Amino acid sequence: MRRRFDKENCSVAQALEVLGDWWTLLVIREAFFGFRRFGEFQENLGISKNVLTRRLGHLVERGVLAQVDVGEHGTHYEYVLTPMGKDLIAVITALRQWADRWVAGVGKEPILVCDRRTGRPIPRLQLRGEDGEVLRGADLEVRPGPGANRATLARFRINDRRGKSATSDVRTGG
């Protein structure tokens, strides 16, 4: 049985409630590629109709996609990314770049995303500080945020008592 994360006091867990299976992320990928119709998603993904129907419904319900009646020959729907969905471009790009580096291998990238202005592949995403400098894992510190509940605050206090920073094991590889 799949565990639910909707009650977790963690933004990553909450995001997984919206995006948490591979079909959902692949549907979003296809939407970024410009596909909008049920049949296009099904053909490109090789996904069953019932699974695709559930994933599209979930993404519409959660506000990632909008179902738009294009009115061709009666009721006919397309699925378009909402502003919330469009904000996932960095997530999809980070996943793709990670896989290009660690799974496919450099020089074996199956898809290149290029800057239309230059025609060159976009650079790797990097975390940067306010000053524009690249941040490494050792530069990061994880702290409870303004929405932290008692359990989250307690987790951080336990680490503090152990003398262990929440990011002492964080590595970014660059």
KEZA-589619 format. One record per residue (C-alpha): chain; residue number from 1; x, z, y. Coordinates in Angstrom, 3 decimals, padded with zeros to 6 digits. Each point is the difference from the previous one (the first is absolute). Layout:
unit  pos  xx  zz  yy
A  NUM  X  Z  Y
...
This chain:
unit  pos  xx  zz  yy
A  1  000.000  000.000  000.000
A  2  001.303  -000.946  003.446
A  3  000.828  002.912  002.269
A  4  -001.622  -000.042  003.448
A  5  002.106  000.672  003.095
A  6  -002.756  000.124  002.621
A  7  000.352  003.799  000.393
A  8  003.818  -000.001  000.249
A  9  001.487  001.122  003.324
A  10  002.443  -002.914  000.038
A  11  -000.208  -003.361  001.744
A  12  001.754  -001.767  -002.900
A  13  -002.579  001.375  -002.457
A  14  -002.833  -000.954  002.371
A  15  001.401  -003.535  000.294
A  16  000.080  -000.242  -003.795
A  17  -003.735  000.724  -000.050
A  18  -000.443  -003.203  001.988
A  19  002.833  -002.127  -001.440
A  20  000.903  001.708  -003.269
A  21  -000.028  -002.708  -002.645
A  22  001.894  -003.237  -000.436
A  23  -003.082  -002.233  000.161
A  24  -000.928  001.425  003.398
A  25  003.448  -000.676  001.442
A  26  000.025  -003.490  -001.484
A  27  -003.409  -000.770  001.529
A  28  001.397  001.132  003.362
A  29  003.089  -002.170  -000.545
A  30  -002.206  -003.022  -000.636
A  31  -001.986  000.765  003.169
A  32  003.277  -000.021  001.948
A  33  000.775  -003.377  -001.570
A  34  -003.234  -001.252  001.569
A  35  -002.355  000.008  -002.965
A  36  -003.535  001.159  000.794
A  37  -002.383  -001.082  -002.737
A  38  -000.859  001.799  -003.219
A  39  000.937  -003.043  -002.096
A  40  003.390  -000.308  001.701
A  41  000.831  003.642  -000.719
A  42  -001.130  -000.379  -003.603
A  43  001.913  -003.225  -000.597
A  44  003.232  001.156  001.661
A  45  000.030  003.421  -001.656
A  46  -001.477  -000.806  -003.414
A  47  -002.197  003.083  000.441
A  48  -003.357  000.478  -001.719
A  49  -003.131  -000.379  002.127
A  50  -001.133  003.582  -000.543
A  51  003.370  001.511  000.969
A  52  000.272  -002.271  003.052
A  53  -003.566  000.866  001.051
A  54  000.844  003.734  -000.165
A  55  003.289  -000.400  001.899
A  56  -001.528  -002.134  002.757
A  57  -002.934  002.411  000.313
A  58  002.390  002.953  000.225
A  59  002.103  -001.688  002.686
A  60  -003.107  -000.894  002.009
A  61  -001.385  003.532  -000.382
A  62  003.306  001.533  001.119
A  63  000.289  -002.332  003.014
A  64  003.033  -002.043  -001.113
A  65  -001.966  -003.246  -000.418
A  66  -003.189  -001.224  001.642
A  67  -002.534  -002.067  -001.902
A  68  -001.080  -002.879  002.221
A  69  -002.941  -002.294  -000.755
A  70  001.234  -003.516  000.734
A  71  -003.473  -001.403  -000.735
A  72  001.015  -003.083  -001.956
A  73  -002.927  -001.127  -002.205
A  74  -001.750  003.366  000.258
A  75  001.776  003.321  -000.125
A  76  003.713  -000.425  -000.583
A  77  002.563  002.688  000.713
A  78  003.633  000.050  000.961
A  79  002.221  003.052  000.197
A  80  002.181  000.457  003.072
A  81  002.516  002.651  000.911
A  82  -001.235  002.508  002.556
A  83  002.375  001.571  002.546
A  84  000.530  002.779  -002.566
A  85  000.850  -002.624  -002.616
A  86  002.307  -001.912  002.326
A  87  001.955  003.221  000.586
A  88  001.029  -000.159  -003.676
A  89  002.428  -002.855  000.731
A  90  002.877  002.477  000.287
A  91  -000.947  001.610  -003.338
A  92  -000.218  -003.357  -001.792
A  93  003.253  -001.138  001.636
A  94  001.803  003.216  -000.979
A  95  -001.168  -000.334  -003.625
A  96  001.023  -003.652  -000.128
A  97  003.413  000.673  001.521
A  98  000.611  002.934  -002.343
A  99  -000.842  -002.183  -003.023
A  100  002.113  -002.882  001.338
A  101  002.988  002.348  000.156
A  102  -000.468  002.152  -003.098
A  103  -002.163  -002.011  -002.432
A  104  000.389  -003.761  000.595
A  105  003.464  000.306  001.504
A  106  001.502  -001.345  003.188
A  107  -000.005  -003.801  -000.057
A  108  -002.870  -000.059  -002.523
A  109  -002.881  000.854  002.345
A  110  -003.209  -001.686  -001.201
A  111  -001.489  -000.194  003.498
A  112  001.654  -000.055  003.406
A  113  -001.803  001.154  003.109
A  114  001.443  -001.811  002.990
A  115  -000.270  000.367  003.749
A  116  -002.000  -003.041  001.223
A  117  002.069  -000.112  003.176
A  118  003.377  -000.279  -001.722
A  119  -000.844  -001.114  -003.529
A  120  002.294  002.732  -001.351
A  121  -000.992  002.785  -002.419
A  122  -001.059  003.184  001.751
A  123  002.548  002.835  -000.110
A  124  -000.403  003.019  -002.270
A  125  -002.244  002.715  001.353
A  126  001.930  003.038  001.154
A  127  -000.921  003.400  001.332
A  128  001.257  000.451  003.540
A  129  000.136  002.964  002.335
A  130  -001.315  000.023  003.556
A  131  003.419  -001.202  001.135
A  132  -000.243  -003.090  -002.230
A  133  002.726  001.181  -002.385
A  134  -000.527  -000.481  -003.745
A  135  -000.948  003.258  -001.728
A  136  001.366  001.002  -003.408
A  137  -001.474  002.494  -002.449
A  138  002.284  002.773  001.256
A  139  -001.381  -000.564  003.512
A  140  -003.571  000.772  -001.074
A  141  -001.750  003.344  -000.137
A  142  -003.475  000.481  -001.419
A  143  -002.104  002.691  001.680
A  144  -003.616  001.100  -000.280
A  145  -002.154  -001.947  002.436
A  146  -002.944  001.024  002.128
A  147  -002.393  -000.732  -002.880
A  148  001.904  002.095  -002.565
A  149  -002.203  002.400  -001.941
A  150  001.044  003.371  -001.445
A  151  001.236  -001.500  -003.270
A  152  002.198  -002.520  001.820
A  153  001.392  002.700  002.282
A  154  000.721  002.154  -003.060
A  155  001.918  -002.854  -001.696
A  156  002.284  -000.261  003.009
A  157  000.521  003.777  000.162
A  158  001.058  -000.008  -003.682
A  159  002.634  -002.653  000.720
A  160  001.199  001.961  003.037
A  161  000.449  003.146  -002.150
A  162  002.013  -002.007  -002.512
A  163  002.217  -001.267  002.805
A  164  -000.965  -003.547  -000.886
A  165  -001.033  -002.490  002.642
A  166  -003.016  -002.107  -000.863
A  167  002.192  -003.102  000.448
A  168  003.245  001.261  -001.492
A  169  -000.420  -002.477  -002.862
A  170  -001.250  -002.950  002.075
A  171  002.120  -003.134  -000.317
A  172  -000.766  -003.302  001.695
A  173  002.783  -002.116  -001.419
A  174  001.167  -001.265  003.306
